[in-house]
Amino acid sequence: MTLAEELAKLEQMRERGGLSETEFAQAKARLLQPPVAPLSRVSALNGLRRSATDRWFGGVCGGLATFSGMDAWLWRLIFVLMLTLAGCGLLLYVAMWILVPLDSDAYHLPLSSNS
């Protein structure tokens, strides 16, 4: 269905009373918005940052928690299990500590005023 057909269908629904004016305006705005291109995997990974607030050592697990939506304690448990079972957990954690940049909000912390 083309954009013109969809707009005509919306107009018909509004005329028949199926849509209120606000619903019509919202639906029309959604149709007229340009499509958002999905992020590539590389650009999605560029959003990974170490946490400046949720950190025990380097903020790696806090950053992974923010990036993935999992709790930070789960990431900490995963790294401990990787350390004890395969021994690669420490190496991976240190590599991420070095390679993953710190969250930019850490640089914008409010300064204390001496008023």
RAVEN-V452722 format. One record per residue. N is the residue number from 1. RES is the residue in one small letter. OMEGA is omega in whole degrees, -180 to 180 (none if undefined). NEAR is the number of other C-alpha atoms within 8 Angstrom. D_CENTER is the distance of its C-alpha to the mean C-alpha in whole Angstrom. Layout:
N_RES_OMEGA_NEAR_D_CENTER + N_RES_OMEGA_NEAR_D_CENTER
//
This chain:
1_m_-179_4_32 + 2_t_180_5_32 + 3_l_-180_7_30 + 4_a_179_6_34 + 5_e_179_8_34 + 6_e_177_9_31 + 7_l_178_10_32 + 8_a_178_8_36 + 9_k_177_8_35 + 10_l_179_11_33 + 11_e_178_9_36 + 12_q_179_8_38 + 13_m_179_10_36 + 14_r_-180_12_36 + 15_e_179_8_40 + 16_r_180_7_40 + 17_g_180_7_39 + 18_g_180_7_36 + 19_l_173_11_33 + 20_s_-180_8_33 + 21_e_-179_7_33 + 22_t_178_7_30 + 23_e_178_8_28 + 24_f_-179_12_30 + 25_a_179_8_28 + 26_q_-180_8_25 + 27_a_178_9_25 + 28_k_178_10_27 + 29_a_178_8_24 + 30_r_179_7_22 + 31_l_-175_8_24 + 32_l_178_6_25 + 33_q_177_6_21 + 34_p_180_4_21 + 35_p_180_4_19 + 36_v_180_4_15 + 37_a_179_4_15 + 38_p_179_4_13 + 39_l_173_6_11 + 40_s_-179_6_13 + 41_r_-180_6_13 + 42_v_-179_6_14 + 43_s_176_8_12 + 44_a_178_9_9 + 45_l_177_7_10 + 46_n_178_6_11 + 47_g_-180_7_8 + 48_l_180_11_9 + 49_r_172_12_11 + 50_r_-178_16_14 + 51_s_177_15_14 + 52_a_-177_10_16 + 53_t_-179_7_17 + 54_d_-175_10_16 + 55_r_171_11_19 + 56_w_178_5_22 + 57_f_-176_5_23 + 58_g_-179_8_20 + 59_g_-178_15_17 + 60_v_-177_15_16 + 61_c_176_14_15 + 62_g_177_13_14 + 63_g_176_14_11 + 64_l_178_15_11 + 65_a_178_12_11 + 66_t_-177_9_8 + 67_f_-173_9_6 + 68_s_-177_6_8 + 69_g_176_7_8 + 70_m_177_9_12 + 71_d_-179_7_14 + 72_a_-179_11_15 + 73_w_176_7_19 + 74_l_178_8_18 + 75_w_177_12_17 + 76_r_178_9_20 + 77_l_179_8_22 + 78_i_-180_8_21 + 79_f_178_11_22 + 80_v_178_9_25 + 81_l_178_10_26 + 82_m_178_12_26 + 83_l_-176_11_28 + 84_t_-176_8_31 + 85_l_-175_6_31 + 86_a_179_8_30 + 87_g_-177_9_30 + 88_c_-178_8_27 + 89_g_-180_13_25 + 90_l_180_10_26 + 91_l_179_8_26 + 92_l_-180_8_23 + 93_y_-179_10_21 + 94_v_178_8_24 + 95_a_178_8_22 + 96_m_178_9_19 + 97_w_-178_12_20 + 98_i_-170_7_22 + 99_l_-177_6_20 + 100_v_-178_10_16 + 101_p_177_9_16 + 102_l_180_10_16 + 103_d_-176_11_13 + 104_s_178_6_15 + 105_d_179_7_15 + 106_a_-179_9_18 + 107_y_-177_6_20 + 108_h_178_6_20 + 109_l_-179_6_21 + 110_p_178_4_24 + 111_l_177_4_27 + 112_s_180_4_30 + 113_s_-180_4_33 + 114_n_-178_3_36 + 115_s_none_2_38
//
